[in-house]
Amino acid sequence: CLQSIAEDTQMIDDACDELQHSTRLRQLLGIVLQFGNRLNTAGKSKQNKAGAFTLDSLLKLSQAKAFDKKTTFLHYVVMIVHRNNEILLNFSDDLPTVMKSDKIFWDQCLQDLEEVENQLENVRQISLFEAKARKNRNDDNRIPNDDESLGDFELSLEEEVEALRATPTGLFTLSAIKQVSALRDKVETTRKKFVRVLEYFGEDPDSMQPHELFNIFCVFGRDFNKAKDEAFANMKRKMREERKKAGAANGQLQNGKNYGKPPSAPPSKTLRVSSMQ
């Protein structure tokens, strides 16, 4: 269980780094914002321009269509990127962990960790009870009864560590406490990093969970790649049609040059007359 929590926490941590450090993603989102402003303001006017947009707006880009009912906002973005900065087309290559983290539920990780901590506390209490029993046997051969409260067993930190080292269960407890404490620190660090990522994108830190944020980029990435494939297929189709039309036009032009010309005269035959002797 600890390993699973640690792996999920690390994936969320890595995914946050990818989102915040991807230059291609940042530039692509800038293009989305600029193009959206041009459409909304019908040109380059600075009036009524938006300075940002919510991340869930990315999920609607494949739904907003032009007058032909086929070309979407995302198709236009793909074509703009293709013409101006083609390297941005593969922005999702910067987000490999993000694309796999949309199924990690942060709340479940926290609940699992809390359960582990509660179980570990029970083991710690048992270990101290064993240590107290051993000490009493060594002192006066008295075994504590079940009514004796562990809460009354007051020890300093040093004394508790020494007591836990006295039994196998206590040694296990000390090792587990160290691991769980380190994992709790990692979870807290990742939580703070996720909050910074939400603030980086201008979102309310309490507005969504990690899996919701990652899911937005997973869906956007799939929609973008689909729009890219469709846009490229459409461009190739148009190029084939243009080449076909150009070939037909050249054929007609060639035929037009030859039309109305008199047929070429057959080659003349040379008559040879032999001299008569």
Helices and strands as residue ranges (DSSP letters): H 2-21, H 23-41, G 55-60, H 73-84, G 86-94, G 98-100, H 106-140, G 150-152, H 157-164, H 168-200, H 210-258
